Amino acid sequence: MAFFDKFFTQNSSDPAASYEKGKAELLAGHFRNAVEHFNNVLKVNPGNVAALLDRGKAFTELKSFKAALVDLDKVIAFQPTNAVAYQRRAKVKDNLKDYSGAVRDLDAAVKLQPDFAIAYYERALIKVMAMKDNKGAYNDFSRAGELGLSIAYEAMGQFLNE
């Protein structure tokens, strides 16, 4: 972080530098700091999709689900083909116990990006844990595993006893 601190101090009014600092803070798990840096970017450019997407992730980690939902809704409005935005919004909806909404978002994510293993995995978890759709969960765990997400096979055994 020392490099980013020095770089950001020298470029504190630059939205690109603020975005990079926000990404670094997000990766380091400093979610409140990340939100502040993304806020700086969005003050200059309220339609910055990358900053909205990442601030939505930071808000999710902070359990500020309504704020995350606002950001992710904006990303999808600006970029309706952004599979990651649907996947992240599904995580928010899952936390808000809107399981059918979460599954619809994950449906959209895998339709847009058919090799999106984590989306299949997360959809399987919702299906098995919240919706009691074991057949659907089995299919999604299998697809995630086929795409290289080996933890999907472990989860399948744990949750479906197969």
N, CA, C and O of each residue as an XYZ file, in Angstrom:
648
protein
N       0.814     -1.192      0.000
C       0.000      0.000      0.000
C       0.862      1.262      0.000
O       0.371      2.338     -0.341
N       2.125      1.152      0.372
C       2.973      2.349      0.433
C       3.080      3.019     -0.932
O       3.030      4.245     -1.029
N       3.228      2.217     -1.990
C       3.298      2.793     -3.328
C       2.031      3.564     -3.647
O       2.088      4.690     -4.141
N       0.866      2.946     -3.360
C      -0.398      3.614     -3.653
C      -0.569      4.867     -2.807
O      -1.080      5.878     -3.291
N      -0.146      4.809     -1.549
C      -0.245      5.999     -0.701
C       0.565      7.145     -1.293
O       0.083      8.275     -1.368
N       1.796      6.858     -1.712
C       2.649      7.897     -2.298
C       2.059      8.392     -3.618
O       1.995      9.596     -3.867
N       1.629      7.446     -4.461
C       1.047      7.808     -5.751
C      -0.212      8.640     -5.556
O      -0.414      9.644     -6.238
N      -1.065      8.214     -4.612
C      -2.332      8.907     -4.410
C      -2.109     10.305     -3.845
O      -2.812     11.240     -4.228
N      -1.148     10.464     -2.946
C      -0.852     11.782     -2.390
C      -0.428     12.739     -3.498
O      -0.826     13.905     -3.501
N       0.367     12.257     -4.426
C       0.834     13.097     -5.527
C      -0.276     13.387     -6.533
O      -0.217     14.389     -7.247
N      -1.292     12.515     -6.597
C      -2.344     12.637     -7.606
C      -3.732     12.651     -6.957
O      -4.677     12.082     -7.503
N      -3.857     13.300     -5.795
C      -5.080     13.196     -5.009
C      -6.312     13.749     -5.707
O      -7.424     13.345     -5.366
N      -6.168     14.645     -6.658
C      -7.340     15.185     -7.349
C      -7.653     14.418     -8.631
O      -8.626     14.734     -9.314
N      -6.856     13.433     -8.958
C      -7.030     12.656    -10.184
C      -8.003     11.509     -9.926
O      -7.717     10.639     -9.103
N      -9.160     11.488    -10.618
C     -10.118     10.396    -10.409
C      -9.536      9.013    -10.702
O      -9.892      8.041    -10.037
N      -8.646      8.917    -11.690
C      -8.040      7.616    -11.999
C      -7.189      7.129    -10.832
O      -7.211      5.944    -10.498
N      -6.443      8.032    -10.216
C      -5.631      7.661     -9.054
C      -6.532      7.275     -7.882
O      -6.244      6.323     -7.157
N      -7.619      8.016     -7.703
C      -8.553      7.702     -6.630
C      -9.190      6.333     -6.848
O      -9.383      5.572     -5.900
N      -9.516      6.026     -8.103
C     -10.084      4.710     -8.405
C      -9.084      3.604     -8.075
O      -9.445      2.603     -7.456
N      -7.838      3.781     -8.485
C      -6.814      2.760     -8.216
C      -6.603      2.571     -6.714
O      -6.418      1.448     -6.243
N      -6.631      3.654     -5.983
C      -6.493      3.566     -4.522
C      -7.701      2.818     -3.933
O      -7.556      1.994     -3.031
N      -8.874      3.121     -4.455
C     -10.071      2.411     -4.002
C      -9.979      0.920     -4.276
O     -10.338      0.108     -3.423
N      -9.500      0.549     -5.465
C      -9.328     -0.874     -5.789
C      -8.342     -1.533     -4.824
O      -8.573     -2.644     -4.347
N      -7.241     -0.833     -4.545
C      -6.242     -1.384     -3.624
C      -6.842     -1.564     -2.234
O      -6.609     -2.581     -1.581
N      -7.607     -0.586     -1.786
C      -8.245     -0.686     -0.464
C      -9.263     -1.828     -0.443
O      -9.372     -2.553      0.546
N     -10.001     -1.982     -1.536
C     -10.974     -3.065     -1.633
C     -10.279     -4.416     -1.533
O     -10.714     -5.291     -0.784
N      -9.201     -4.583     -2.286
C      -8.451     -5.842     -2.259
C      -7.815     -6.112     -0.898
O      -7.654     -7.263     -0.494
N      -7.456     -5.036     -0.198
C      -6.852     -5.179      1.130
C      -7.898     -5.407      2.222
O      -7.552     -5.658      3.376
N      -9.180     -5.317      1.853
C     -10.238     -5.515      2.846
C     -10.571     -4.271      3.652
O     -11.239     -4.356      4.683
N     -10.115     -3.133      3.194
C     -10.404     -1.858      3.867
C     -11.599     -1.220      3.156
O     -11.451     -0.278      2.378
N     -12.772     -1.751      3.442
C     -13.955     -1.433      2.654
C     -14.439      0.007      2.829
O     -14.870      0.631      1.859
N     -14.375      0.536      4.035
C     -14.800      1.935      4.248
C     -13.877      2.892      3.475
O     -14.341      3.840      2.842
N     -12.586      2.631      3.538
C     -11.641      3.466      2.776
C     -11.911      3.352      1.280
O     -11.855      4.346      0.557
N     -12.202      2.149      0.824
C     -12.494      1.946     -0.592
C     -13.704      2.776     -1.001
O     -13.692      3.426     -2.046
N     -14.746      2.754     -0.177
C     -15.952      3.523     -0.487
C     -15.613      5.003     -0.626
O     -16.106      5.663     -1.540
N     -14.783      5.531      0.264
C     -14.423      6.949      0.203
C     -13.704      7.281     -1.106
O     -13.975      8.310     -1.724
N     -12.805      6.424     -1.516
C     -12.085      6.669     -2.776
C     -13.024      6.569     -3.975
O     -12.938      7.375     -4.902
N     -13.914      5.589     -3.960
C     -14.868      5.482     -5.060
C     -15.830      6.676     -5.058
O     -16.256      7.134     -6.118
N     -16.172      7.180     -3.859
C     -17.005      8.391     -3.782
C     -16.316      9.560     -4.488
O     -16.962     10.337     -5.192
N     -15.003      9.677     -4.293
C     -14.252     10.762     -4.946
C     -14.340     10.657     -6.468
O     -14.488     11.665     -7.159
N     -14.249      9.454     -6.972
C     -14.360      9.237     -8.418
C     -15.761      9.633     -8.888
O     -15.920     10.311     -9.903
N     -16.769      9.201     -8.137
C     -18.152      9.405     -8.561
C     -18.607     10.857     -8.421
O     -19.582     11.267     -9.051
N     -17.907     11.633     -7.600
C     -18.204     13.075     -7.533
C     -17.865     13.740     -8.861
O     -18.568     14.645     -9.310
N     -16.795     13.290     -9.477
C     -16.341     13.848    -10.751
C     -17.114     13.227    -11.917
O     -17.478     13.917    -12.870
N     -17.360     11.916    -11.829
C     -18.023     11.198    -12.914
C     -19.044     10.225    -12.327
O     -18.721      9.062    -12.081
N     -20.285     10.695    -12.098
C     -21.305      9.853    -11.467
C     -21.659      8.592    -12.258
O     -22.255      7.665    -11.708
N     -21.301      8.550    -13.523
C     -21.598      7.387    -14.341
C     -20.431      6.446    -14.530
O     -20.452      5.614    -15.437
N     -19.407      6.559    -13.688
C     -18.241      5.683    -13.804
C     -18.646      4.278    -13.361
O     -18.766      3.993    -12.169
N     -18.851      3.417    -14.342
C     -19.379      2.077    -14.078
C     -18.430      1.261    -13.204
O     -18.883      0.550    -12.307
N     -17.143      1.348    -13.447
C     -16.175      0.575    -12.655
C     -16.228      0.986    -11.185
O     -16.203      0.134    -10.297
N     -16.301      2.292    -10.930
C     -16.372      2.770     -9.546
C     -17.685      2.361     -8.886
O     -17.696      1.993     -7.711
N     -18.788      2.419     -9.625
C     -20.075      1.977     -9.080
C     -20.060      0.488     -8.770
O     -20.542      0.058     -7.722
N     -19.505     -0.294     -9.686
C     -19.447     -1.744     -9.495
C     -18.617     -2.097     -8.260
O     -19.017     -2.927     -7.444
N     -17.466     -1.459     -8.140
C     -16.590     -1.775     -7.009
C     -17.095     -1.180     -5.703
O     -16.912     -1.780     -4.644
N     -17.731     -0.004     -5.759
C     -18.318      0.536     -4.527
C     -19.469     -0.361     -4.084
O     -19.677     -0.564     -2.888
N     -20.220     -0.900     -5.053
C     -21.275     -1.849     -4.713
C     -20.721     -3.068     -3.991
O     -21.328     -3.568     -3.044
N     -19.566     -3.542     -4.444
C     -18.936     -4.685     -3.763
C     -18.492     -4.296     -2.352
O     -18.679     -5.062     -1.406
N     -17.906     -3.110     -2.212
C     -17.476     -2.650     -0.887
C     -18.680     -2.511      0.043
O     -18.625     -2.933      1.198
N     -19.771     -1.918     -0.459
C     -20.984     -1.792      0.363
C     -21.505     -3.166      0.777
O     -21.960     -3.346      1.907
N     -21.438     -4.129     -0.132
C     -21.886     -5.483      0.207
C     -21.051     -6.046      1.344
O     -21.593     -6.629      2.284
N     -19.735     -5.878      1.267
C     -18.852     -6.374      2.324
C     -19.121     -5.668      3.657
O     -18.929     -6.250      4.724
N     -19.562     -4.419      3.587
C     -19.911     -3.656      4.802
C     -21.327     -3.955      5.286
O     -21.778     -3.407      6.292
N     -22.023     -4.829      4.561
C     -23.405     -5.192      4.846
C     -24.358     -4.004      4.699
O     -25.410     -3.956      5.337
N     -23.975     -3.056      3.856
C     -24.843     -1.922      3.499
C     -25.557     -2.310      2.203
O     -25.279     -1.778      1.129
N     -26.483     -3.254      2.344
C     -27.063     -3.898      1.173
C     -27.908     -2.960      0.324
O     -27.892     -3.059     -0.903
N     -28.643     -2.053      0.953
C     -29.473     -1.142      0.156
C     -28.603     -0.204     -0.675
O     -28.928      0.082     -1.827
N     -27.508      0.275     -0.105
C     -26.587      1.128     -0.866
C     -25.942      0.332     -1.996
O     -25.775      0.844     -3.103
N     -25.583     -0.905     -1.721
C     -24.992     -1.761     -2.759
C     -25.985     -1.970     -3.891
O     -25.617     -1.918     -5.065
N     -27.237     -2.205     -3.540
C     -28.263     -2.430     -4.550
C     -28.429     -1.204     -5.457
O     -28.588     -1.345     -6.669
N     -28.393     -0.018     -4.876
C     -28.509      1.209     -5.673
C     -27.375      1.273     -6.692
O     -27.613      1.526     -7.873
N     -26.136      1.043     -6.235
C     -24.994      1.106     -7.151
C     -25.086      0.048     -8.245
O     -24.838      0.341     -9.415
N     -25.434     -1.162     -7.877
C     -25.464     -2.248     -8.855
C     -26.630     -2.089     -9.830
O     -26.521     -2.469    -10.995
N     -27.737     -1.533     -9.361
C     -28.838     -1.216    -10.280
C     -28.383     -0.198    -11.323
O     -28.739     -0.304    -12.497
N     -27.597      0.786    -10.893
C     -27.081      1.795    -11.833
C     -26.149      1.158    -12.853
O     -26.218      1.471    -14.041
N     -25.286      0.271    -12.395
C     -24.370     -0.401    -13.328
C     -25.170     -1.146    -14.388
O     -24.866     -1.057    -15.577
N     -26.189     -1.878    -13.956
C     -26.994     -2.657    -14.908
C     -27.772     -1.737    -15.842
O     -27.974     -2.068    -17.011
N     -28.210     -0.587    -15.339
C     -28.894      0.375    -16.212
C     -27.935      0.912    -17.279
O     -28.318      1.074    -18.438
N     -26.687      1.187    -16.884
C     -25.686      1.687    -17.833
C     -25.164      0.590    -18.751
O     -24.921      0.819    -19.936
N     -24.993     -0.613    -18.186
C     -24.416     -1.737    -18.940
C     -25.248     -3.001    -18.710
O     -24.877     -3.840    -17.889
N     -26.349     -3.144    -19.413
C     -27.222     -4.300    -19.180
C     -26.607     -5.646    -19.562
O     -27.213     -6.689    -19.318
N     -25.421     -5.638    -20.152
C     -24.758     -6.901    -20.492
C     -23.583     -7.199    -19.555
O     -22.733     -8.026    -19.884
N     -23.523     -6.548    -18.413
C     -22.432     -6.730    -17.459
C     -22.773     -7.903    -16.524
O     -23.490     -7.735    -15.538
N     -22.255     -9.074    -16.849
C     -22.561    -10.288    -16.089
C     -22.112    -10.177    -14.632
O     -22.798    -10.672    -13.737
N     -20.980     -9.540    -14.387
C     -20.475     -9.402    -13.013
C     -21.435     -8.562    -12.174
O     -21.632     -8.846    -10.993
N     -22.031     -7.539    -12.768
C     -22.988     -6.713    -12.030
C     -24.188     -7.548    -11.582
O     -24.663     -7.404    -10.456
N     -24.673     -8.413    -12.459
C     -25.792     -9.285    -12.084
C     -25.379    -10.251    -10.975
O     -26.139    -10.493    -10.037
N     -24.181    -10.796    -11.089
C     -23.698    -11.737    -10.066
C     -23.560    -11.037     -8.716
O     -23.951    -11.591     -7.689
N     -23.010     -9.834     -8.713
C     -22.856     -9.105     -7.452
C     -24.206     -8.669     -6.893
O     -24.411     -8.693     -5.679
N     -25.122     -8.272     -7.763
C     -26.449     -7.884     -7.285
C     -27.180     -9.100     -6.723
O     -27.942     -8.972     -5.765
N     -26.960    -10.269     -7.303
C     -27.562    -11.492     -6.771
C     -27.105    -11.743     -5.336
O     -27.894    -12.161     -4.489
N     -25.839    -11.488     -5.076
C     -25.318    -11.669     -3.721
C     -26.035    -10.741     -2.744
O     -26.351    -11.135     -1.622
N     -26.289     -9.509     -3.175
C     -27.020     -8.558     -2.336
C     -28.438     -9.054     -2.101
O     -28.918     -9.070     -0.967
N     -29.107     -9.459     -3.176
C     -30.485     -9.942     -3.037
C     -30.552    -11.175     -2.147
O     -31.496    -11.330     -1.374
N     -29.564    -12.046     -2.250
C     -29.504    -13.214     -1.376
C     -29.436    -12.773      0.084
O     -30.142    -13.315      0.934
N     -28.589    -11.795      0.373
C     -28.481    -11.286      1.746
C     -29.761    -10.607      2.215
O     -30.055    -10.593      3.410
N     -30.523    -10.047      1.284
C     -31.811     -9.422      1.620
C     -32.953    -10.442      1.617
O     -34.118    -10.083      1.790
N     -32.604    -11.712      1.419
C     -33.544    -12.831      1.392
C     -34.530    -12.764      0.217
O     -35.634    -13.304      0.289
N     -34.118    -12.102     -0.851
C     -34.884    -12.092     -2.097
C     -34.280    -13.182     -2.985
O     -33.576    -12.899     -3.954
N     -34.575    -14.434     -2.629
C     -33.931    -15.563     -3.286
C     -34.335    -15.699     -4.751
O     -33.496    -15.995     -5.602
N     -35.606    -15.486     -5.046
C     -36.010    -15.604     -6.452
C     -35.378    -14.489     -7.278
O     -35.001    -14.717     -8.428
N     -35.255    -13.287     -6.716
C     -34.570    -12.202     -7.413
C     -33.098    -12.517     -7.625
O     -32.535    -12.206     -8.675
N     -32.479    -13.131     -6.631
C     -31.067    -13.518     -6.745
C     -30.889    -14.552     -7.848
O     -29.956    -14.459     -8.646
N     -31.775    -15.527     -7.895
C     -31.679    -16.560     -8.937
C     -31.899    -15.936    -10.312
O     -31.207    -16.293    -11.266
N     -32.852    -15.009    -10.430
C     -33.068    -14.346    -11.728
C     -31.809    -13.596    -12.172
O     -31.444    -13.626    -13.348
N     -31.149    -12.922    -11.224
C     -29.914    -12.222    -11.581
C     -28.817    -13.194    -11.995
O     -28.071    -12.923    -12.936
N     -28.715    -14.308    -11.309
C     -27.706    -15.302    -11.688
C     -28.062    -15.973    -13.010
O     -27.175    -16.347    -13.778
N     -29.357    -16.127    -13.277
C     -29.782    -16.607    -14.598
C     -29.272    -15.659    -15.682
O     -28.744    -16.091    -16.707
N     -29.439    -14.357    -15.435
C     -28.982    -13.357    -16.405
C     -27.465    -13.414    -16.558
O     -26.946    -13.305    -17.669
N     -26.755    -13.584    -15.446
C     -25.290    -13.622    -15.489
C     -24.793    -14.781    -16.347
O     -23.894    -14.599    -17.168
N     -25.366    -15.970    -16.165
C     -24.886    -17.121    -16.937
C     -25.393    -17.089    -18.375
O     -24.772    -17.682    -19.258
N     -26.497    -16.415    -18.622
C     -26.942    -16.243    -20.008
C     -25.972    -15.326    -20.754
O     -25.644    -15.562    -21.916
N     -25.522    -14.278    -20.067
C     -24.576    -13.343    -20.671
C     -23.171    -13.926    -20.787
O     -22.443    -13.645    -21.739
N     -22.804    -14.746    -19.797
C     -21.455    -15.321    -19.756
C     -21.578    -16.800    -19.391
O     -21.474    -17.149    -18.215
N     -21.794    -17.665    -20.363
C     -22.067    -19.085    -20.104
C     -20.963    -19.844    -19.368
O     -21.216    -20.931    -18.846
N     -19.755    -19.303    -19.313
C     -18.662    -19.979    -18.602
C     -18.389    -19.353    -17.231
O     -17.283    -19.479    -16.706
N     -19.362    -18.696    -16.663
C     -19.230    -17.971    -15.391
C     -19.440    -18.950    -14.233
O     -20.524    -19.014    -13.654
N     -18.411    -19.698    -13.908
C     -18.503    -20.795    -12.933
C     -19.028    -20.350    -11.576
O     -19.877    -21.023    -10.992
N     -18.541    -19.232    -11.071
C     -18.961    -18.796     -9.731
C     -20.448    -18.468     -9.706
O     -21.098    -18.648     -8.676
N     -20.996    -17.993    -10.814
C     -22.432    -17.695    -10.865
C     -23.249    -18.986    -10.768
O     -24.269    -19.027    -10.080
N     -22.804    -20.033    -11.453
C     -23.484    -21.328    -11.331
C     -23.400    -21.833     -9.896
O     -24.386    -22.322     -9.344
N     -22.236    -21.714     -9.303
C     -22.016    -22.178     -7.932
C     -22.914    -21.428     -6.957
O     -23.577    -22.041     -6.120
N     -22.936    -20.118     -7.062
C     -23.755    -19.318     -6.145
C     -25.244    -19.601     -6.356
O     -26.012    -19.637     -5.395
N     -25.648    -19.800     -7.604
C     -27.051    -20.136     -7.876
C     -27.390    -21.495     -7.271
O     -28.484    -21.682     -6.739
N     -26.465    -22.437     -7.349
C     -26.690    -23.755     -6.744
C     -26.871    -23.642     -5.237
O     -27.749    -24.285     -4.663
N     -26.038    -22.825     -4.597
C     -26.159    -22.664     -3.147
C     -27.520    -22.097     -2.753
O     -28.133    -22.555     -1.789
N     -27.984    -21.110     -3.492
C     -29.299    -20.535     -3.194
C     -30.386    -21.574     -3.423
O     -31.310    -21.704     -2.620
N     -30.272    -22.317     -4.528
C     -31.290    -23.322     -4.830
C     -31.356    -24.395     -3.752
O     -32.446    -24.790     -3.337
N     -30.216    -24.863     -3.301
C     -30.228    -25.958     -2.329
C     -30.562    -25.466     -0.921
O     -31.265    -26.156     -0.183
N     -30.078    -24.303     -0.542
C     -30.242    -23.855      0.841
C     -31.541    -23.085      1.077
O     -32.159    -23.230      2.131
N     -31.952    -22.284      0.128
C     -33.111    -21.425      0.359
C     -34.364    -21.891     -0.369
O     -35.481    -21.662      0.095
N     -34.174    -22.545     -1.507
C     -35.332    -22.882     -2.336
C     -35.649    -24.375     -2.342
O     -36.672    -24.795     -2.883
N     -34.775    -25.170     -1.744
C     -34.951    -26.625     -1.674
C     -35.119    -27.256     -3.056
O     -35.849    -28.233     -3.225
N     -34.430    -26.680     -4.037
C     -34.443    -27.186     -5.411
C     -33.162    -28.006     -5.617
O     -32.197    -27.535     -6.218
N     -33.176    -29.225     -5.111
C     -31.977    -30.059     -5.171
C     -31.580    -30.431     -6.596
O     -30.391    -30.506     -6.905
N     -32.556    -30.664     -7.463
C     -32.234    -31.022     -8.845
C     -31.559    -29.843     -9.547
O     -30.548    -30.016    -10.229
N     -32.115    -28.659     -9.379
C     -31.507    -27.473     -9.979
C     -30.127    -27.209     -9.405
O     -29.206    -26.832    -10.129
N     -29.987    -27.408     -8.098
C     -28.686    -27.218     -7.451
C     -27.674    -28.214     -7.989
O     -26.528    -27.858     -8.263
N     -28.096    -29.461     -8.139
C     -27.205    -30.493     -8.680
C     -26.688    -30.083    -10.064
O     -25.493    -30.176    -10.343
N     -27.597    -29.633    -10.918
C     -27.206    -29.224    -12.276
C     -26.211    -28.060    -12.236
O     -25.233    -28.049    -12.983
N     -26.466    -27.080    -11.360
C     -25.573    -25.924    -11.282
C     -24.228    -26.269    -10.659
O     -23.191    -25.804    -11.134
N     -24.229    -27.078     -9.604
C     -22.949    -27.519     -9.030
C     -22.143    -28.276    -10.088
O     -20.935    -28.078    -10.221
N     -22.820    -29.139    -10.830
C     -22.141    -29.913    -11.877
C     -21.527    -28.996    -12.923
O     -20.374    -29.178    -13.314
N     -22.296    -28.012    -13.376
C     -21.789    -27.097    -14.409
C     -20.603    -26.299    -13.883
O     -19.610    -26.127    -14.590
N     -20.698    -25.814    -12.653
C     -19.580    -25.065    -12.061
C     -18.335    -25.945    -11.976
O     -17.226    -25.491    -12.257
N     -18.523    -27.198    -11.590
C     -17.399    -28.129    -11.540
C     -16.802    -28.388    -12.914
O     -15.581    -28.423    -13.068
N     -17.649    -28.568    -13.900
C     -17.173    -28.776    -15.277
C     -16.350    -27.582    -15.772
O     -15.430    -27.730    -16.577
N     -16.703    -26.409    -15.274
C     -15.993    -25.192    -15.675
C     -14.709    -24.966    -14.864
O     -14.025    -23.958    -15.042
N     -14.389    -25.913    -13.971
C     -13.123    -25.843    -13.252
C     -13.202    -25.407    -11.807
O     -12.171    -25.283    -11.146
N     -14.391    -25.173    -11.304
C     -14.540    -24.760     -9.904
C     -14.717    -26.018     -9.056
O     -15.838    -26.460     -8.807
N     -13.593    -26.588     -8.615
C     -13.629    -27.892     -7.942
C     -14.409    -27.868     -6.631
O     -14.955    -28.894     -6.226
N     -14.471    -26.737     -5.972
C     -15.229    -26.648     -4.717
C     -16.707    -26.969     -4.945
O     -17.412    -27.345     -4.008
N     -17.173    -26.822     -6.175
C     -18.571    -27.134     -6.485
C     -18.861    -28.609     -6.245
O     -19.937    -28.961     -5.762
N     -17.910    -29.470     -6.581
C     -18.111    -30.901     -6.352
C     -18.139    -31.209     -4.860
O     -18.919    -32.050     -4.411
N     -17.299    -30.537     -4.100
C     -17.306    -30.718     -2.648
C     -18.637    -30.267     -2.055
O     -19.211    -30.948     -1.206
N     -19.122    -29.116     -2.509
C     -20.396    -28.607     -2.022
C     -21.538    -29.545     -2.405
O     -22.462    -29.760     -1.620
N     -21.470    -30.097     -3.602
C     -22.502    -31.024     -4.051
C     -22.567    -32.207     -3.084
O     -23.651    -32.616     -2.669
N     -21.419    -32.744     -2.733
C     -21.386    -33.856     -1.786
C     -21.888    -33.457     -0.417
O     -22.594    -34.225      0.235
N     -21.538    -32.281      0.018
C     -21.946    -31.807      1.340
C     -23.444    -31.540      1.409
O     -24.103    -31.951      2.363
N     -23.975    -30.867      0.424
C     -25.370    -30.431      0.492
C     -26.347    -31.438     -0.092
O     -27.510    -31.478      0.310
N     -25.890    -32.246     -1.027
C     -26.816    -33.159     -1.696
C     -26.551    -34.616     -1.332
O     -27.292    -35.506     -1.748
N     -25.487    -34.865     -0.550
C     -25.146    -36.216     -0.089
C     -25.063    -37.206     -1.226
O     -25.589    -38.316     -1.145
N     -24.387    -36.787     -2.303
C     -24.217    -37.690     -3.444
C     -22.759    -37.940     -3.696
O     -22.410    -38.677     -4.619
